[in-house]
Amino acid sequence: MRIANQQELDLVEISPNADPPVCKVMDYKKFLYEQKKRDKALKSKATKVVIKEIRFGPQTDDHDYQFKKKHAEKFLKEGAKLKAFVFFKGRSIIFKEQGQILLLRLAQDLEELGKVEQMPRLEGKRMTMFITPKK
């Protein structure tokens, strides 16, 4: 502590469990600043998961399906997760099987680009399915 006081710096305990405890003479504020900078740099390098959504109706036509499938392929190639869902409005909930067939067809068409994370599941008025890109 005397050495730290002479140099007008702080005595920082590095390893308290060691015998004897390991301490270091340094500027504590500067140490905290550099540690925050390191943490921020690591955080910026971490990959952020982007989820893109594609919406279908239970009666989606083949041309519309192909158009949306192209967008889905583009999203998966960019590395984004894909959330495909069929939205049932009004009495169209009676076409649940058609919605499931549509989502399973999409999963089969995108098999080489991504894998199904969650199979089609009905939640209220929408049937959702998640597809993650292959590395």
N, C-alpha and C positions, 0 to 999 in steps of 0.2 A: 504494500500500500504506500510505503514511503517512496519507492521508486516512481509509482504512478503519480503521486502528489508532486514530486520534483519535476516531472515532465509535463505536468498539468494535463494528464490524460486519465482515462478510467481503467480500473482493474476489472476485467470481465472474466467470470468463471466459465471455462470452456467445457470441462468434464467434471461434474460434481461427484460422480460415483467412484472416480479413480482414487488411489491411495498413494501419495497425497493428492488432493484436488488440483486439477490443472487450471491455471489462470493465465491471462494474457493482458499485457498493457496495450490499450488501443483507445481510439476515439470512438465511444459507443454510438454517438449520433451518426457518424459516418458509416459505421458498421451496419446500423439499421437501414440507412439509406441505400447502401449497396445491396443488402439482402432484399429489400423491396424491389429494386431494379432487376435483380436476378429472377425473382418470382414473377414479375411482370413479363419478362422476356420468355420465360417458360410457358406462361399462360397464353401468350400470343402465338406460340408455336403449336399449341394443342389444337387438334382438329375439332371443328365445330360441326355437329350433326345438323344437317339441313333436311327438313322434311317437306317434300313437294306433294301436293294433292292433285288427284285426277278424279273427276266426278262423272259418273255414268247414270243413266236412267235405266230402268229394267227393260225398256223396249229400244235400247240404243241400236241404231242401224249399223250395217257393216262398214259403210264409208266413214261414219263418225268414229266407230271403234278403231279403224285403222289410223285415223288422224290422231286420236288420243294415244294410241299405242306408240306412234312415232315420238310424241312428246315424252312418254314414259321412258322410252329407250334413251332419249337425250338426257333426261334427268339422271338415270342410272349410270350413264357413261361419265357424267360430271361428278359422280360420287355421292349424290344425294339419296336419302331414303325416299321411298315412294309409298304414299298412302292412297290406295285406290278404293273408292267407295261408290256404292250404288245407293241413290237416294230415292226412297219410295214416298211419293206424295199422294195424298188422298187414298183412294181405294186400290192403288197399284201395289199395296202390300201383299195382295194375293199372288203376285208374280215373284215370290221369294226364290223359287227354284231357278227362274230365268236370271235373276240377279246373281245367284251363286254360280251358275254355269258361266256367266259373263266374266266374273272375277277369276274363276279357275282357268278359263280360256286365256285370259291375260297373263296369268302366272305361267301357263305352259308356253305361251309365245315369248315371254321374257326370261325363259329358263337359263339361257346361256349368258345373260347379262346380270341376273340377280337371283337370289334365292328367297323363298317365301319365309318371312319371319313369323307371321301370324296368319293362319288360314282364315277364310271369310267367316265373319261372325256378325250376327244381327244384333244391333244395339239400338233399340227404339225404332226409328224410321230409316235407319241407314245400316247397310251391311258393309263392314270395312275389312280391308286386308292390307298388311304391310309387306313390302318387298325391300330387301337390303341389297346394295350392289355387291358383286363378287370382287374380291381383291385382285 
